[in-house]
Protein backbone atom coordinates (compact mmCIF):
# COMPACT_ATOMS: atom_id res chain seq x y z
CA UNK A 1 0.00 0.00 0.00
CA UNK A 2 2.96 2.37 0.42
CA UNK A 3 3.64 2.39 -3.32
CA UNK A 4 -0.06 2.75 -4.07
CA UNK A 5 -0.19 5.70 -1.67
CA UNK A 6 2.74 7.41 -3.38
CA UNK A 7 1.24 6.81 -6.81
CA UNK A 8 -2.42 5.70 -6.67
CA UNK A 9 -2.59 5.06 -10.42
CA UNK A 10 0.51 2.90 -10.98
CA UNK A 11 2.44 2.57 -7.70
CA UNK A 12 2.15 -1.18 -7.25
CA UNK A 13 2.74 -1.86 -10.92
CA UNK A 14 5.82 0.36 -11.01
CA UNK A 15 7.19 -1.48 -8.00
CA UNK A 16 6.79 -4.83 -9.77
CA UNK A 17 8.32 -3.47 -12.95
CA UNK A 18 11.33 -2.18 -11.03
CA UNK A 19 12.21 -5.36 -9.19
CA UNK A 20 9.64 -6.04 -6.48
CA UNK A 21 8.28 -9.57 -6.52
CA UNK A 22 5.52 -9.29 -3.92
CA UNK A 23 2.46 -7.06 -3.63
CA UNK A 24 0.63 -7.24 -0.34
CA UNK A 25 -3.15 -6.85 -0.56
CA UNK A 26 -4.83 -5.11 2.34
CA UNK A 27 -6.98 -7.82 3.95
CA UNK A 28 -7.59 -6.01 7.23
CA UNK A 29 -11.35 -5.80 7.94
CA UNK A 30 -12.61 -2.29 7.04
CA UNK A 31 -13.68 -1.54 10.63
CA UNK A 32 -10.05 -1.84 11.75
CA UNK A 33 -8.17 -0.30 8.84
CA UNK A 34 -8.02 3.19 10.29
CA UNK A 35 -6.23 1.74 13.33
CA UNK A 36 -3.42 0.63 11.01
CA UNK A 37 -3.15 3.85 9.02
CA UNK A 38 0.56 4.35 9.69
CA UNK A 39 1.01 7.23 7.24
CA UNK A 40 -1.38 9.92 5.98
CA UNK A 41 -3.40 9.18 2.88
CA UNK A 42 -2.80 5.43 2.98
CA UNK A 43 -4.29 3.76 -0.10
CA UNK A 44 -7.22 1.35 0.01
CA UNK A 45 -8.42 2.35 3.49
CA UNK A 46 -12.04 2.32 2.29
CA UNK A 47 -11.71 -0.72 0.02
CA UNK A 48 -13.00 -4.14 1.07
CA UNK A 49 -10.82 -7.25 0.97
CA UNK A 50 -13.09 -8.62 -1.77
CA UNK A 51 -12.56 -5.53 -3.92
CA UNK A 52 -8.80 -5.76 -3.45
CA UNK A 53 -8.87 -9.48 -4.19
CA UNK A 54 -10.48 -8.90 -7.56
CA UNK A 55 -8.64 -5.69 -8.47
CA UNK A 56 -5.06 -6.66 -7.68
CA UNK A 57 -4.77 -9.77 -9.92
CA UNK A 58 -6.12 -7.87 -12.92
CA UNK A 59 -3.63 -5.05 -12.32
CA UNK A 60 -0.79 -7.59 -12.17
CA UNK A 61 -1.94 -9.22 -15.43
CA UNK A 62 -2.16 -5.78 -17.06
CA UNK A 63 1.65 -5.44 -16.84
CA UNK A 64 2.26 -8.91 -18.26
CA UNK A 65 2.82 -10.75 -14.99
CA UNK A 66 1.03 -13.82 -13.65
CA UNK A 67 -0.32 -13.56 -10.09
CA UNK A 68 0.87 -16.35 -7.85
CA UNK A 69 -1.60 -18.48 -5.95
CA UNK A 70 0.69 -20.32 -3.57
CA UNK A 71 2.18 -19.38 -0.23
CA UNK A 72 5.11 -17.57 -1.87
CA UNK A 73 8.75 -17.85 -1.07
CA UNK A 74 11.10 -20.14 -2.89
CA UNK A 75 11.96 -23.76 -2.58
CA UNK A 76 15.42 -24.29 -1.22
CA UNK A 77 17.43 -27.34 -1.95
CA UNK A 78 19.43 -28.78 0.89
CA UNK A 79 23.12 -28.21 0.38
CA UNK A 80 25.43 -30.64 2.10
CA UNK A 81 26.81 -29.11 5.28
CA UNK A 82 30.59 -28.82 5.36
CA UNK A 83 32.53 -31.07 7.70
CA UNK A 84 33.74 -28.44 10.15
CA UNK A 85 36.16 -30.92 11.72
CA UNK A 86 38.00 -31.24 8.43
CA UNK A 87 37.93 -27.48 7.83
CA UNK A 88 39.29 -26.60 11.28
CA UNK A 89 41.98 -29.32 11.35
Rosetta blueprint (number, residue, H / E / L):
1 X L
2 X H
3 X H
4 X H
5 X H
6 X H
7 X L
8 X L
9 X L
10 X L
11 X H
12 X H
13 X H
14 X H
15 X H
16 X H
17 X H
18 X L
19 X L
20 X L
21 X L
22 X L
23 X L
24 X L
25 X L
26 X L
27 X L
28 X L
29 X L
30 X H
31 X H
32 X H
33 X H
34 X H
35 X H
36 X H
37 X L
38 X L
39 X L
40 X L
41 X L
42 X L
43 X L
44 X L
45 X L
46 X L
47 X L
48 X L
49 X H
50 X H
51 X H
52 X H
53 X H
54 X H
55 X H
56 X H
57 X H
58 X H
59 X H
60 X H
61 X H
62 X H
63 X L
64 X L
65 X L
66 X L
67 X L
68 X L
69 X L
70 X L
71 X L
72 X L
73 X L
74 X L
75 X L
76 X L
77 X L
78 X L
79 X L
80 X L
81 X L
82 X L
83 X L
84 X H
85 X H
86 X H
87 X H
88 X H
89 X L
